[in-house]
Amino acid sequence: MLEERRLSYDDLVHESGGLAFAAYRLARARCLAGSFTMKVPTLRELSAAASEITSNARLSGFRPDASMLAGECEQAGLAVITPLRRRVA
């Protein structure tokens, strides 16, 4: 719907209830439509979706980084695949 311009990025953010959930919806839709389908977006995909939205929407104010957006999604019960953290010996 975004590509067909029947839904604007501003509408997506508004209908989703915020940037985190809009980015999740966009990232998840892209995951499901790709050649290798997955139901859970990665942190990188969430970040790319948030960047696309903020570049095309008329958002103002604080723009959180991807890890903050992922945390907000996870608090709402939406899974995001995050990279493993390595321990320094």
PyMOL CGO cylinders between C-alpha atoms (Angstrom):
from pymol import cmd
from pymol.cgo import CYLINDER

trace = [
    CYLINDER, 0.00, 0.00, 0.00, 2.93, 2.34, 0.65, 0.3, 1, 1, 1, 1, 1, 1,
    CYLINDER, 2.93, 2.34, 0.65, 4.39, 1.68, -2.78, 0.3, 1, 1, 1, 1, 1, 1,
    CYLINDER, 4.39, 1.68, -2.78, 1.00, 2.25, -4.41, 0.3, 1, 1, 1, 1, 1, 1,
    CYLINDER, 1.00, 2.25, -4.41, 0.68, 5.52, -2.43, 0.3, 1, 1, 1, 1, 1, 1,
    CYLINDER, 0.68, 5.52, -2.43, -2.69, 4.47, -1.02, 0.3, 1, 1, 1, 1, 1, 1,
    CYLINDER, -2.69, 4.47, -1.02, -1.17, 4.81, 2.44, 0.3, 1, 1, 1, 1, 1, 1,
    CYLINDER, -1.17, 4.81, 2.44, 1.36, 7.47, 3.41, 0.3, 1, 1, 1, 1, 1, 1,
    CYLINDER, 1.36, 7.47, 3.41, 4.19, 6.96, 5.87, 0.3, 1, 1, 1, 1, 1, 1,
    CYLINDER, 4.19, 6.96, 5.87, 2.49, 9.46, 8.18, 0.3, 1, 1, 1, 1, 1, 1,
    CYLINDER, 2.49, 9.46, 8.18, -0.70, 7.37, 8.05, 0.3, 1, 1, 1, 1, 1, 1,
    CYLINDER, -0.70, 7.37, 8.05, 1.30, 4.23, 8.79, 0.3, 1, 1, 1, 1, 1, 1,
    CYLINDER, 1.30, 4.23, 8.79, 2.82, 5.80, 11.92, 0.3, 1, 1, 1, 1, 1, 1,
    CYLINDER, 2.82, 5.80, 11.92, -0.54, 7.13, 13.04, 0.3, 1, 1, 1, 1, 1, 1,
    CYLINDER, -0.54, 7.13, 13.04, -2.42, 3.85, 12.44, 0.3, 1, 1, 1, 1, 1, 1,
    CYLINDER, -2.42, 3.85, 12.44, 0.35, 1.85, 14.13, 0.3, 1, 1, 1, 1, 1, 1,
    CYLINDER, 0.35, 1.85, 14.13, 0.44, 4.02, 17.24, 0.3, 1, 1, 1, 1, 1, 1,
    CYLINDER, 0.44, 4.02, 17.24, 4.02, 5.20, 16.86, 0.3, 1, 1, 1, 1, 1, 1,
    CYLINDER, 4.02, 5.20, 16.86, 7.31, 4.82, 15.04, 0.3, 1, 1, 1, 1, 1, 1,
    CYLINDER, 7.31, 4.82, 15.04, 8.36, 1.55, 16.71, 0.3, 1, 1, 1, 1, 1, 1,
    CYLINDER, 8.36, 1.55, 16.71, 5.22, -0.32, 15.71, 0.3, 1, 1, 1, 1, 1, 1,
    CYLINDER, 5.22, -0.32, 15.71, 5.14, 1.24, 12.23, 0.3, 1, 1, 1, 1, 1, 1,
    CYLINDER, 5.14, 1.24, 12.23, 8.76, 0.18, 11.66, 0.3, 1, 1, 1, 1, 1, 1,
    CYLINDER, 8.76, 0.18, 11.66, 7.93, -3.31, 12.93, 0.3, 1, 1, 1, 1, 1, 1,
    CYLINDER, 7.93, -3.31, 12.93, 4.97, -3.61, 10.56, 0.3, 1, 1, 1, 1, 1, 1,
    CYLINDER, 4.97, -3.61, 10.56, 7.05, -2.46, 7.59, 0.3, 1, 1, 1, 1, 1, 1,
    CYLINDER, 7.05, -2.46, 7.59, 10.01, -4.70, 8.48, 0.3, 1, 1, 1, 1, 1, 1,
    CYLINDER, 10.01, -4.70, 8.48, 7.77, -7.72, 9.03, 0.3, 1, 1, 1, 1, 1, 1,
    CYLINDER, 7.77, -7.72, 9.03, 5.93, -7.15, 5.74, 0.3, 1, 1, 1, 1, 1, 1,
    CYLINDER, 5.93, -7.15, 5.74, 9.26, -6.98, 3.92, 0.3, 1, 1, 1, 1, 1, 1,
    CYLINDER, 9.26, -6.98, 3.92, 10.40, -10.18, 5.66, 0.3, 1, 1, 1, 1, 1, 1,
    CYLINDER, 10.40, -10.18, 5.66, 7.28, -12.01, 4.56, 0.3, 1, 1, 1, 1, 1, 1,
    CYLINDER, 7.28, -12.01, 4.56, 7.52, -10.74, 0.98, 0.3, 1, 1, 1, 1, 1, 1,
    CYLINDER, 7.52, -10.74, 0.98, 11.22, -11.51, 0.47, 0.3, 1, 1, 1, 1, 1, 1,
    CYLINDER, 11.22, -11.51, 0.47, 12.72, -14.51, -1.27, 0.3, 1, 1, 1, 1, 1, 1,
    CYLINDER, 12.72, -14.51, -1.27, 13.68, -15.97, 2.12, 0.3, 1, 1, 1, 1, 1, 1,
    CYLINDER, 13.68, -15.97, 2.12, 10.55, -15.50, 4.21, 0.3, 1, 1, 1, 1, 1, 1,
    CYLINDER, 10.55, -15.50, 4.21, 10.69, -15.00, 7.95, 0.3, 1, 1, 1, 1, 1, 1,
    CYLINDER, 10.69, -15.00, 7.95, 8.00, -13.95, 10.40, 0.3, 1, 1, 1, 1, 1, 1,
    CYLINDER, 8.00, -13.95, 10.40, 10.33, -12.13, 12.81, 0.3, 1, 1, 1, 1, 1, 1,
    CYLINDER, 10.33, -12.13, 12.81, 12.36, -9.13, 11.61, 0.3, 1, 1, 1, 1, 1, 1,
    CYLINDER, 12.36, -9.13, 11.61, 15.95, -8.57, 12.65, 0.3, 1, 1, 1, 1, 1, 1,
    CYLINDER, 15.95, -8.57, 12.65, 17.23, -5.47, 14.39, 0.3, 1, 1, 1, 1, 1, 1,
    CYLINDER, 17.23, -5.47, 14.39, 18.87, -4.41, 11.11, 0.3, 1, 1, 1, 1, 1, 1,
    CYLINDER, 18.87, -4.41, 11.11, 15.56, -4.74, 9.24, 0.3, 1, 1, 1, 1, 1, 1,
    CYLINDER, 15.56, -4.74, 9.24, 13.76, -2.78, 11.96, 0.3, 1, 1, 1, 1, 1, 1,
    CYLINDER, 13.76, -2.78, 11.96, 16.40, -0.06, 11.71, 0.3, 1, 1, 1, 1, 1, 1,
    CYLINDER, 16.40, -0.06, 11.71, 16.11, 0.10, 7.92, 0.3, 1, 1, 1, 1, 1, 1,
    CYLINDER, 16.11, 0.10, 7.92, 12.33, 0.36, 8.15, 0.3, 1, 1, 1, 1, 1, 1,
    CYLINDER, 12.33, 0.36, 8.15, 12.55, 3.14, 10.76, 0.3, 1, 1, 1, 1, 1, 1,
    CYLINDER, 12.55, 3.14, 10.76, 15.02, 5.03, 8.56, 0.3, 1, 1, 1, 1, 1, 1,
    CYLINDER, 15.02, 5.03, 8.56, 12.73, 4.71, 5.55, 0.3, 1, 1, 1, 1, 1, 1,
    CYLINDER, 12.73, 4.71, 5.55, 9.77, 5.94, 7.56, 0.3, 1, 1, 1, 1, 1, 1,
    CYLINDER, 9.77, 5.94, 7.56, 11.59, 8.91, 9.08, 0.3, 1, 1, 1, 1, 1, 1,
    CYLINDER, 11.59, 8.91, 9.08, 12.92, 9.87, 5.64, 0.3, 1, 1, 1, 1, 1, 1,
    CYLINDER, 12.92, 9.87, 5.64, 9.43, 9.91, 4.13, 0.3, 1, 1, 1, 1, 1, 1,
    CYLINDER, 9.43, 9.91, 4.13, 7.15, 10.99, 6.98, 0.3, 1, 1, 1, 1, 1, 1,
    CYLINDER, 7.15, 10.99, 6.98, 6.70, 14.41, 8.50, 0.3, 1, 1, 1, 1, 1, 1,
    CYLINDER, 6.70, 14.41, 8.50, 7.83, 13.33, 11.95, 0.3, 1, 1, 1, 1, 1, 1,
    CYLINDER, 7.83, 13.33, 11.95, 9.19, 15.77, 14.47, 0.3, 1, 1, 1, 1, 1, 1,
    CYLINDER, 9.19, 15.77, 14.47, 10.96, 15.36, 17.76, 0.3, 1, 1, 1, 1, 1, 1,
    CYLINDER, 10.96, 15.36, 17.76, 13.19, 12.64, 19.17, 0.3, 1, 1, 1, 1, 1, 1,
    CYLINDER, 13.19, 12.64, 19.17, 14.08, 9.77, 16.85, 0.3, 1, 1, 1, 1, 1, 1,
    CYLINDER, 14.08, 9.77, 16.85, 15.20, 6.73, 18.85, 0.3, 1, 1, 1, 1, 1, 1,
    CYLINDER, 15.20, 6.73, 18.85, 17.82, 4.28, 17.62, 0.3, 1, 1, 1, 1, 1, 1,
    CYLINDER, 17.82, 4.28, 17.62, 16.94, 0.75, 16.52, 0.3, 1, 1, 1, 1, 1, 1,
    CYLINDER, 16.94, 0.75, 16.52, 17.70, -0.88, 19.87, 0.3, 1, 1, 1, 1, 1, 1,
    CYLINDER, 17.70, -0.88, 19.87, 15.24, 1.45, 21.60, 0.3, 1, 1, 1, 1, 1, 1,
    CYLINDER, 15.24, 1.45, 21.60, 12.60, 0.69, 18.96, 0.3, 1, 1, 1, 1, 1, 1,
    CYLINDER, 12.60, 0.69, 18.96, 13.25, -3.05, 19.37, 0.3, 1, 1, 1, 1, 1, 1,
    CYLINDER, 13.25, -3.05, 19.37, 12.88, -2.72, 23.14, 0.3, 1, 1, 1, 1, 1, 1,
    CYLINDER, 12.88, -2.72, 23.14, 9.54, -0.99, 22.71, 0.3, 1, 1, 1, 1, 1, 1,
    CYLINDER, 9.54, -0.99, 22.71, 8.38, -3.72, 20.33, 0.3, 1, 1, 1, 1, 1, 1,
    CYLINDER, 8.38, -3.72, 20.33, 9.52, -6.49, 22.68, 0.3, 1, 1, 1, 1, 1, 1,
    CYLINDER, 9.52, -6.49, 22.68, 7.71, -4.85, 25.63, 0.3, 1, 1, 1, 1, 1, 1,
    CYLINDER, 7.71, -4.85, 25.63, 4.55, -5.04, 23.52, 0.3, 1, 1, 1, 1, 1, 1,
    CYLINDER, 4.55, -5.04, 23.52, 5.14, -8.75, 22.83, 0.3, 1, 1, 1, 1, 1, 1,
    CYLINDER, 5.14, -8.75, 22.83, 6.56, -8.35, 19.32, 0.3, 1, 1, 1, 1, 1, 1,
    CYLINDER, 6.56, -8.35, 19.32, 9.71, -10.41, 18.77, 0.3, 1, 1, 1, 1, 1, 1,
    CYLINDER, 9.71, -10.41, 18.77, 12.78, -8.87, 17.13, 0.3, 1, 1, 1, 1, 1, 1,
    CYLINDER, 12.78, -8.87, 17.13, 15.93, -10.86, 16.34, 0.3, 1, 1, 1, 1, 1, 1,
    CYLINDER, 15.93, -10.86, 16.34, 18.89, -9.07, 17.90, 0.3, 1, 1, 1, 1, 1, 1,
    CYLINDER, 18.89, -9.07, 17.90, 22.57, -9.87, 17.37, 0.3, 1, 1, 1, 1, 1, 1,
    CYLINDER, 22.57, -9.87, 17.37, 24.34, -12.02, 19.92, 0.3, 1, 1, 1, 1, 1, 1,
    CYLINDER, 24.34, -12.02, 19.92, 26.64, -10.13, 22.22, 0.3, 1, 1, 1, 1, 1, 1,
    CYLINDER, 26.64, -10.13, 22.22, 30.17, -11.47, 22.52, 0.3, 1, 1, 1, 1, 1, 1,
    CYLINDER, 30.17, -11.47, 22.52, 31.92, -11.65, 25.83, 0.3, 1, 1, 1, 1, 1, 1,
    CYLINDER, 31.92, -11.65, 25.83, 35.38, -10.18, 26.02, 0.3, 1, 1, 1, 1, 1, 1,
    CYLINDER, 35.38, -10.18, 26.02, 37.80, -12.57, 27.73, 0.3, 1, 1, 1, 1, 1, 1,
]
cmd.load_cgo(trace, "trace")
